[in-house]
Amino acid sequence: MLVWRLTRKAHAELTGEGARRFGGRWNHVGTSLVYTSGTLSLAVLEYLVHLPISDLPGDLVSIKIKIPDNVKCAEIDIDDLPATWRAFPAIEELKDLGRDWLHAGKTAILTVPSVVIPNESNYLLNPAHPETKHFTMESVDPFSLDPRLYLKAARKGTRKTKR
């Protein structure tokens, strides 16, 4: 399996340090977790929901992570989540689900639905699980968006639309 991560160059690692320091939708502060996506495009969207496109740092890298096919994944299905699972900020129940999965230690990966695109998946990696030593960063490449996206963002609100 291949998963993707978008991050600043200085954080191109699989330690879960950022999530440990700041928490996330699926983890409490103090708990290491590596957030990845099933596609690079979803990883980009997951990154973009946290800041305006005009504030994207210039040192972004895309990381392609290879996970051996024999690694088992736990999965959380949308139907098993509370109706408010997509709320912002994230509800504590999701953080508790992530914590419980990590503490059980049965799998190195938890598959969860993306809040941004619920029909797609994100993959949470447990950096403390023994199987993660077999995960490899296949590539770490400089990443930038098409400049036209920045132009569209800059022009937002300058054009009147007809309804």
PyRosetta script that sets phi, psi and omega in degrees:
from pyrosetta import init, pose_from_sequence

init()
pose = pose_from_sequence("MLVWRLTRKAHAELTGEGARRFGGRWNHVGTSLVYTSGTLSLAVLEYLVHLPISDLPGDLVSIKIKIPDNVKCAEIDIDDLPATWRAFPAIEELKDLGRDWLHAGKTAILTVPSVVIPNESNYLLNPAHPETKHFTMESVDPFSLDPRLYLKAARKGTRKTKR")
pose.set_psi(1, 143.1)
pose.set_omega(1, 173.0)
pose.set_phi(2, -111.0)
pose.set_psi(2, 136.7)
pose.set_omega(2, 172.7)
pose.set_phi(3, -129.7)
pose.set_psi(3, 163.6)
pose.set_omega(3, -173.6)
pose.set_phi(4, -128.4)
pose.set_psi(4, 151.8)
pose.set_omega(4, 177.2)
pose.set_phi(5, -141.2)
pose.set_psi(5, 141.6)
pose.set_omega(5, 173.8)
pose.set_phi(6, -119.3)
pose.set_psi(6, 127.4)
pose.set_omega(6, -177.1)
pose.set_phi(7, -157.4)
pose.set_psi(7, 172.9)
pose.set_omega(7, 174.3)
pose.set_phi(8, -73.5)
pose.set_psi(8, 150.7)
pose.set_omega(8, -175.5)
pose.set_phi(9, -54.4)
pose.set_psi(9, -40.2)
pose.set_omega(9, -178.0)
pose.set_phi(10, -65.1)
pose.set_psi(10, -16.8)
pose.set_omega(10, -177.7)
pose.set_phi(11, -110.8)
pose.set_psi(11, 21.9)
pose.set_omega(11, -179.0)
pose.set_phi(12, -78.1)
pose.set_psi(12, 74.8)
pose.set_omega(12, -178.9)
pose.set_phi(13, -151.7)
pose.set_psi(13, 172.9)
pose.set_omega(13, -178.1)
pose.set_phi(14, -119.3)
pose.set_psi(14, 43.7)
pose.set_omega(14, -176.9)
pose.set_phi(15, -92.6)
pose.set_psi(15, -22.2)
pose.set_omega(15, -176.2)
pose.set_phi(16, 76.8)
pose.set_psi(16, 16.3)
pose.set_omega(16, -175.9)
pose.set_phi(17, -63.2)
pose.set_psi(17, -42.0)
pose.set_omega(17, 179.7)
pose.set_phi(18, -61.2)
pose.set_psi(18, -46.1)
pose.set_omega(18, 178.2)
pose.set_phi(19, -64.4)
pose.set_psi(19, -36.5)
pose.set_omega(19, 178.4)
pose.set_phi(20, -62.9)
pose.set_psi(20, -41.5)
pose.set_omega(20, -176.8)
pose.set_phi(21, -75.1)
pose.set_psi(21, -37.4)
pose.set_omega(21, -171.1)
pose.set_phi(22, -116.0)
pose.set_psi(22, -10.9)
pose.set_omega(22, -176.5)
pose.set_phi(23, 74.2)
pose.set_psi(23, 176.1)
pose.set_omega(23, -179.7)
pose.set_phi(24, -163.9)
pose.set_psi(24, -173.5)
pose.set_omega(24, -179.4)
pose.set_phi(25, -59.0)
pose.set_psi(25, -36.8)
pose.set_omega(25, -173.3)
pose.set_phi(26, -110.1)
pose.set_psi(26, 9.5)
pose.set_omega(26, 177.5)
pose.set_phi(27, -150.2)
pose.set_psi(27, 149.8)
pose.set_omega(27, 175.8)
pose.set_phi(28, -83.9)
pose.set_psi(28, 157.2)
pose.set_omega(28, 170.9)
pose.set_phi(29, -55.0)
pose.set_psi(29, 137.8)
pose.set_omega(29, -179.4)
pose.set_phi(30, 97.7)
pose.set_psi(30, -7.0)
pose.set_omega(30, -178.9)
pose.set_phi(31, -114.2)
pose.set_psi(31, 121.0)
pose.set_omega(31, 179.9)
pose.set_phi(32, -77.4)
pose.set_psi(32, 134.9)
pose.set_omega(32, -179.3)
pose.set_phi(33, -158.5)
pose.set_psi(33, 140.4)
pose.set_omega(33, 177.8)
pose.set_phi(34, -108.2)
pose.set_psi(34, 119.1)
pose.set_omega(34, 179.7)
pose.set_phi(35, -88.8)
pose.set_psi(35, 126.2)
pose.set_omega(35, 176.5)
pose.set_phi(36, -136.3)
pose.set_psi(36, 168.6)
pose.set_omega(36, -179.1)
pose.set_phi(37, -128.9)
pose.set_psi(37, 160.5)
pose.set_omega(37, -179.4)
pose.set_phi(38, -72.4)
pose.set_psi(38, -19.5)
pose.set_omega(38, 177.5)
pose.set_phi(39, -139.4)
pose.set_psi(39, 157.4)
pose.set_omega(39, 176.4)
pose.set_phi(40, -65.3)
pose.set_psi(40, -39.4)
pose.set_omega(40, -179.2)
pose.set_phi(41, -62.0)
pose.set_psi(41, -39.4)
pose.set_omega(41, 176.9)
pose.set_phi(42, -67.7)
pose.set_psi(42, -39.2)
pose.set_omega(42, 176.8)
pose.set_phi(43, -58.9)
pose.set_psi(43, -38.5)
pose.set_omega(43, 178.2)
pose.set_phi(44, -64.7)
pose.set_psi(44, -47.8)
pose.set_omega(44, 179.9)
pose.set_phi(45, -62.6)
pose.set_psi(45, -38.9)
pose.set_omega(45, 178.1)
pose.set_phi(46, -62.9)
pose.set_psi(46, -34.6)
pose.set_omega(46, 177.5)
pose.set_phi(47, -72.1)
pose.set_psi(47, -43.6)
pose.set_omega(47, -175.4)
pose.set_phi(48, -66.2)
pose.set_psi(48, -24.3)
pose.set_omega(48, -179.5)
pose.set_phi(49, -69.1)
pose.set_psi(49, -11.4)
pose.set_omega(49, -176.9)
pose.set_phi(50, -96.4)
pose.set_psi(50, -8.6)
pose.set_omega(50, 179.9)
pose.set_phi(51, -161.9)
pose.set_psi(51, 157.1)
pose.set_omega(51, 177.1)
pose.set_phi(52, -63.7)
pose.set_psi(52, 147.1)
pose.set_omega(52, -178.6)
pose.set_phi(53, -57.1)
pose.set_psi(53, -31.8)
pose.set_omega(53, -179.4)
pose.set_phi(54, -69.1)
pose.set_psi(54, -15.9)
pose.set_omega(54, -179.9)
pose.set_phi(55, -99.5)
pose.set_psi(55, 7.6)
pose.set_omega(55, 179.0)
pose.set_phi(56, -60.8)
pose.set_psi(56, 132.8)
pose.set_omega(56, 178.8)
pose.set_phi(57, -69.5)
pose.set_psi(57, 154.2)
pose.set_omega(57, -178.6)
pose.set_phi(58, -83.1)
pose.set_psi(58, -2.0)
pose.set_omega(58, -176.4)
pose.set_phi(59, -112.3)
pose.set_psi(59, 31.6)
pose.set_omega(59, 179.7)
pose.set_phi(60, -72.1)
pose.set_psi(60, 146.7)
pose.set_omega(60, 173.6)
pose.set_phi(61, -132.0)
pose.set_psi(61, 147.3)
pose.set_omega(61, 171.2)
pose.set_phi(62, -99.2)
pose.set_psi(62, 138.3)
pose.set_omega(62, -179.4)
pose.set_phi(63, -118.9)
pose.set_psi(63, 123.2)
pose.set_omega(63, 174.3)
pose.set_phi(64, -99.0)
pose.set_psi(64, 121.7)
pose.set_omega(64, -175.0)
pose.set_phi(65, -114.0)
pose.set_psi(65, 125.6)
pose.set_omega(65, 178.6)
pose.set_phi(66, -96.4)
pose.set_psi(66, 126.8)
pose.set_omega(66, 178.1)
pose.set_phi(67, -116.9)
pose.set_psi(67, 126.9)
pose.set_omega(67, -179.7)
pose.set_phi(68, -55.7)
pose.set_psi(68, 144.9)
pose.set_omega(68, -176.3)
pose.set_phi(69, -63.7)
pose.set_psi(69, -22.8)
pose.set_omega(69, -177.4)
pose.set_phi(70, -85.7)
pose.set_psi(70, -0.4)
pose.set_omega(70, 179.2)
pose.set_phi(71, -77.1)
pose.set_psi(71, 127.7)
pose.set_omega(71, -179.0)
pose.set_phi(72, -85.0)
pose.set_psi(72, 148.1)
pose.set_omega(72, 179.1)
pose.set_phi(73, -120.2)
pose.set_psi(73, 140.4)
pose.set_omega(73, 165.8)
pose.set_phi(74, -87.5)
pose.set_psi(74, 158.9)
pose.set_omega(74, -177.6)
pose.set_phi(75, -140.7)
pose.set_psi(75, 139.5)
pose.set_omega(75, 171.9)
pose.set_phi(76, -109.5)
pose.set_psi(76, 121.6)
pose.set_omega(76, -179.1)
pose.set_phi(77, -89.5)
pose.set_psi(77, 145.9)
pose.set_omega(77, 179.0)
pose.set_phi(78, -53.9)
pose.set_psi(78, -39.5)
pose.set_omega(78, -177.9)
pose.set_phi(79, -63.9)
pose.set_psi(79, -18.6)
pose.set_omega(79, 179.6)
pose.set_phi(80, -93.3)
pose.set_psi(80, 0.8)
pose.set_omega(80, -177.5)
pose.set_phi(81, -98.2)
pose.set_psi(81, 153.6)
pose.set_omega(81, 176.3)
pose.set_phi(82, -66.2)
pose.set_psi(82, 157.5)
pose.set_omega(82, -177.9)
pose.set_phi(83, -57.4)
pose.set_psi(83, -27.1)
pose.set_omega(83, -176.8)
pose.set_phi(84, -94.6)
pose.set_psi(84, 19.8)
pose.set_omega(84, -174.1)
pose.set_phi(85, -62.1)
pose.set_psi(85, -23.8)
pose.set_omega(85, -179.5)
pose.set_phi(86, -92.0)
pose.set_psi(86, 5.4)
pose.set_omega(86, -177.2)
pose.set_phi(87, -61.7)
pose.set_psi(87, 151.8)
pose.set_omega(87, 173.3)
pose.set_phi(88, -126.1)
pose.set_psi(88, 127.1)
pose.set_omega(88, -2.3)
pose.set_phi(89, -68.5)
pose.set_psi(89, 164.5)
pose.set_omega(89, -176.5)
pose.set_phi(90, -61.2)
pose.set_psi(90, 144.0)
pose.set_omega(90, 178.5)
pose.set_phi(91, -76.7)
pose.set_psi(91, 150.1)
pose.set_omega(91, -177.2)
pose.set_phi(92, -61.4)
pose.set_psi(92, -30.0)
pose.set_omega(92, -177.8)
pose.set_phi(93, -58.7)
pose.set_psi(93, -35.4)
pose.set_omega(93, 178.4)
pose.set_phi(94, -69.0)
pose.set_psi(94, -40.9)
pose.set_omega(94, 177.2)
pose.set_phi(95, -61.6)
pose.set_psi(95, -38.7)
pose.set_omega(95, 178.4)
pose.set_phi(96, -65.8)
pose.set_psi(96, -39.8)
pose.set_omega(96, 177.1)
pose.set_phi(97, -60.3)
pose.set_psi(97, -44.6)
pose.set_omega(97, 177.8)
pose.set_phi(98, -63.0)
pose.set_psi(98, -43.7)
pose.set_omega(98, 178.3)
pose.set_phi(99, -60.9)
pose.set_psi(99, -45.2)
pose.set_omega(99, -179.0)
pose.set_phi(100, -63.2)
pose.set_psi(100, -41.5)
pose.set_omega(100, 177.2)
pose.set_phi(101, -61.7)
pose.set_psi(101, -46.7)
pose.set_omega(101, 179.8)
pose.set_phi(102, -60.3)
pose.set_psi(102, -46.5)
pose.set_omega(102, -177.3)
pose.set_phi(103, -66.0)
pose.set_psi(103, -32.3)
pose.set_omega(103, 178.0)
pose.set_phi(104, -65.1)
pose.set_psi(104, -35.1)
pose.set_omega(104, 174.9)
pose.set_phi(105, 65.4)
pose.set_psi(105, 19.9)
pose.set_omega(105, -176.3)
pose.set_phi(106, -78.8)
pose.set_psi(106, -33.2)
pose.set_omega(106, -179.3)
pose.set_phi(107, -132.8)
pose.set_psi(107, 158.0)
pose.set_omega(107, 179.0)
pose.set_phi(108, -87.9)
pose.set_psi(108, -12.8)
pose.set_omega(108, -175.0)
pose.set_phi(109, -132.9)
pose.set_psi(109, 137.4)
pose.set_omega(109, 171.6)
pose.set_phi(110, -119.6)
pose.set_psi(110, 120.2)
pose.set_omega(110, 177.3)
pose.set_phi(111, -88.6)
pose.set_psi(111, 127.7)
pose.set_omega(111, -179.5)
pose.set_phi(112, -132.6)
pose.set_psi(112, 153.6)
pose.set_omega(112, 175.9)
pose.set_phi(113, -72.1)
pose.set_psi(113, 148.3)
pose.set_omega(113, 175.7)
pose.set_phi(114, -77.1)
pose.set_psi(114, 135.5)
pose.set_omega(114, 174.1)
pose.set_phi(115, -69.6)
pose.set_psi(115, -35.5)
pose.set_omega(115, -177.4)
pose.set_phi(116, -68.1)
pose.set_psi(116, -46.1)
pose.set_omega(116, 178.4)
pose.set_phi(117, -134.9)
pose.set_psi(117, 91.1)
pose.set_omega(117, -171.9)
pose.set_phi(118, -58.6)
pose.set_psi(118, -20.9)
pose.set_omega(118, 178.4)
pose.set_phi(119, -81.1)
pose.set_psi(119, -2.3)
pose.set_omega(119, 177.8)
pose.set_phi(120, -114.1)
pose.set_psi(120, 166.8)
pose.set_omega(120, -173.1)
pose.set_phi(121, -118.4)
pose.set_psi(121, 146.0)
pose.set_omega(121, 166.7)
pose.set_phi(122, -108.1)
pose.set_psi(122, 154.9)
pose.set_omega(122, -177.6)
pose.set_phi(123, -125.1)
pose.set_psi(123, 117.0)
pose.set_omega(123, 179.5)
pose.set_phi(124, -92.9)
pose.set_psi(124, 127.1)
pose.set_omega(124, -177.9)
pose.set_phi(125, -106.1)
pose.set_psi(125, 133.8)
pose.set_omega(125, 177.3)
pose.set_phi(126, -92.0)
pose.set_psi(126, 103.1)
pose.set_omega(126, -176.2)
pose.set_phi(127, -65.8)
pose.set_psi(127, -15.3)
pose.set_omega(127, 179.9)
pose.set_phi(128, -90.3)
pose.set_psi(128, -8.3)
pose.set_omega(128, -178.0)
pose.set_phi(129, -75.3)
pose.set_psi(129, 139.2)
pose.set_omega(129, -177.8)
pose.set_phi(130, -58.7)
pose.set_psi(130, -30.6)
pose.set_omega(130, -178.2)
pose.set_phi(131, -70.0)
pose.set_psi(131, -20.1)
pose.set_omega(131, -178.2)
pose.set_phi(132, -66.5)
pose.set_psi(132, -17.2)
pose.set_omega(132, 176.7)
pose.set_phi(133, -65.6)
pose.set_psi(133, -16.4)
pose.set_omega(133, 178.3)
pose.set_phi(134, -93.0)
pose.set_psi(134, -3.0)
pose.set_omega(134, 177.4)
pose.set_phi(135, -81.1)
pose.set_psi(135, 137.8)
pose.set_omega(135, -179.8)
pose.set_phi(136, -126.1)
pose.set_psi(136, 139.6)
pose.set_omega(136, 172.9)
pose.set_phi(137, -81.3)
pose.set_psi(137, 102.9)
pose.set_omega(137, -176.8)
pose.set_phi(138, -68.8)
pose.set_psi(138, -36.1)
pose.set_omega(138, 178.2)
pose.set_phi(139, -154.6)
pose.set_psi(139, 149.1)
pose.set_omega(139, 172.6)
pose.set_phi(140, -131.8)
pose.set_psi(140, 105.8)
pose.set_omega(140, -172.2)
pose.set_phi(141, -120.8)
pose.set_psi(141, 141.9)
pose.set_omega(141, 174.3)
pose.set_phi(142, -55.0)
pose.set_psi(142, 142.4)
pose.set_omega(142, -177.2)
pose.set_phi(143, -130.5)
pose.set_psi(143, 135.2)
pose.set_omega(143, 171.4)
pose.set_phi(144, -146.9)
pose.set_psi(144, 152.2)
pose.set_omega(144, 178.6)
pose.set_phi(145, -86.8)
pose.set_psi(145, 160.0)
pose.set_omega(145, 173.9)
pose.set_phi(146, -58.0)
pose.set_psi(146, 127.4)
pose.set_omega(146, -178.0)
pose.set_phi(147, -57.2)
pose.set_psi(147, -23.4)
pose.set_omega(147, 178.8)
pose.set_phi(148, -62.4)
pose.set_psi(148, -28.2)
pose.set_omega(148, 177.8)
pose.set_phi(149, -65.8)
pose.set_psi(149, -36.1)
pose.set_omega(149, 177.3)
pose.set_phi(150, -68.5)
pose.set_psi(150, -38.7)
pose.set_omega(150, 178.9)
pose.set_phi(151, -64.2)
pose.set_psi(151, -42.1)
pose.set_omega(151, 178.1)
pose.set_phi(152, -61.9)
pose.set_psi(152, -41.7)
pose.set_omega(152, -179.8)
pose.set_phi(153, -65.6)
pose.set_psi(153, -38.5)
pose.set_omega(153, -179.1)
pose.set_phi(154, -68.9)
pose.set_psi(154, -32.3)
pose.set_omega(154, -178.5)
pose.set_phi(155, -86.0)
pose.set_psi(155, -7.2)
pose.set_omega(155, -178.1)
pose.set_phi(156, -54.6)
pose.set_psi(156, 130.1)
pose.set_omega(156, 178.3)
pose.set_phi(157, 88.9)
pose.set_psi(157, -9.2)
pose.set_omega(157, 179.8)
pose.set_phi(158, -89.3)
pose.set_psi(158, -16.2)
pose.set_omega(158, -178.2)
pose.set_phi(159, -109.2)
pose.set_psi(159, 131.1)
pose.set_omega(159, 176.8)
pose.set_phi(160, -85.1)
pose.set_psi(160, 137.5)
pose.set_omega(160, 179.8)
pose.set_phi(161, -106.5)
pose.set_psi(161, 147.0)
pose.set_omega(161, 176.2)
pose.set_phi(162, -93.8)
pose.set_psi(162, 140.1)
pose.set_omega(162, 178.7)
pose.set_phi(163, -118.5)
pose.dump_pdb("model.pdb")
